Each structure stands twice: as C-alpha cells, then as structure tokens.
Amino acid sequence: MDAFVSTMVNGHFHVFIGTKNQIGFVARPLLFERKSELARYYYSPYDHELSPSWSPDGKELLFVSNRDIRYGTGSLWRMPVQGATEPRLVRAEETTWRSQP
C-alpha cells in the first residue's frame, strides 16, 4: 500500500491510499472532503492534508493538516488506514506546512 498527496479530485491537497492490482493502480482518499466552520485567515475553508508518513506497523498514517486551525497551517494528525472515519490529533501547531511526521 502506498500513501501520496494529490489534488486530483477537487483541487485541494488530500492524502490518498493506493494499491497496485492486475489492471494498474487504484487509490482512494484517506478522508472525505471537509469544509471547516472556522473563518480562516490565510487558506481556503476546505481542510488540506500533506506529508503522509506510515506508522512503524503500517496500520496508521500520520500527516499534517489545517483541520480546526484558523490561523496557520499544520497540526499533526494520526489515522488508521482501515476502520476509522475521523483522525486523532497528535500535536496542535500553527506552522507554515514545515511540520513533518
């Protein structure tokens, strides 16, 4: 399984999970599109996810997202690849996308 960032669905940066199969490469977004209810100072009202990194056991992804941030850009979040619908906050920060898991 591979993780990557793409804007292929709607122009917003999102983490995708992909696997190779007999006909090529199949990918799905890790999270559904989410419009924040916070008024943002710098960025679009839609959440973005960047810089995915696998947990050592390969069951979770850590990533940077502006989810629930009004000013700034990147808390660290963690989410299981299977079975979860919401990520868990690991570290709240308001960075300029320089954070990396």
C-alpha positions in Angstrom: 0.0 0.0 0.0 1.2 3.5 -0.9 0.3 6.9 0.5 0.6 10.1 -1.5 -0.8 13.6 -1.8 -2.9 14.7 -4.7 -5.3 17.4 -5.8 -6.9 15.1 -8.4 -10.4 15.1 -7.0 -11.2 18.8 -6.4 -8.0 20.8 -6.4 -7.5 20.6 -2.7 -4.5 18.7 -1.2 -5.5 15.4 0.3 -3.8 12.2 1.3 -4.7 9.1 -0.8 -4.1 5.4 -0.2 -3.3 3.3 -3.2 -2.6 -0.3 -4.1 -1.4 -2.0 -7.3 -3.6 -4.6 -8.8 -3.9 -6.5 -12.1 -5.1 -3.6 -14.1 -3.0 -0.8 -12.6 -3.1 1.4 -9.5 -6.2 2.0 -7.5 -6.4 4.9 -5.0 -8.9 6.3 -2.5 -8.8 9.4 -0.3 -7.9 8.8 3.3 -10.5 11.4 4.4 -13.7 12.8 2.9 -13.7 16.5 1.8 -14.4 18.7 4.8 -15.3 22.3 4.9 -14.2 24.0 8.1 -16.7 26.0 10.0 -13.9 28.3 11.2 -13.3 31.5 9.3 -9.7 31.1 8.1 -7.3 34.0 7.8 -4.9 32.6 5.1 -6.3 29.5 3.5 -9.4 28.1 1.8 -12.3 26.9 4.1 -11.5 23.4 3.0 -9.2 21.2 5.0 -5.9 20.0 3.4 -3.7 17.1 4.3 0.0 16.8 3.5 3.2 14.9 4.3 1.9 11.4 5.0 4.1 9.1 6.9 3.4 5.4 7.9 3.4 4.2 11.5 6.0 1.5 12.1 3.4 -1.3 12.0 1.9 0.1 8.7 -1.6 0.4 10.1 -1.8 4.2 10.6 -0.8 7.3 8.7 0.5 10.5 10.3 0.0 13.7 8.4 0.0 17.5 8.6 -3.4 19.2 8.3 -5.0 22.6 8.8 -8.1 20.9 10.2 -9.6 23.1 13.0 -7.0 25.8 12.6 -8.0 29.4 12.0 -4.5 31.0 11.6 -1.5 28.9 10.4 -1.4 25.6 8.7 -0.4 22.4 10.3 -1.2 20.2 13.2 0.0 16.6 13.3 -2.8 14.0 13.0 -2.9 10.2 13.1 -5.5 7.9 11.5 -5.8 4.2 11.0 -6.0 3.3 7.3 -8.8 0.8 7.9 -12.0 1.3 10.0 -11.7 4.9 11.2 -13.7 7.8 9.9 -12.0 10.6 12.0 -8.3 11.4 12.6 -6.9 11.9 16.1 -4.9 15.0 17.0 -1.3 14.2 17.9 0.2 17.7 18.3 -1.6 21.0 17.8 0.6 23.5 15.9 0.1 26.5 13.7 3.0 26.1 11.4 3.6 27.0 7.7 3.5 23.5 6.4 7.0 22.8 7.6 5.9 20.1 10.1 6.6 16.6 9.1 5.6 13.4 11.0 
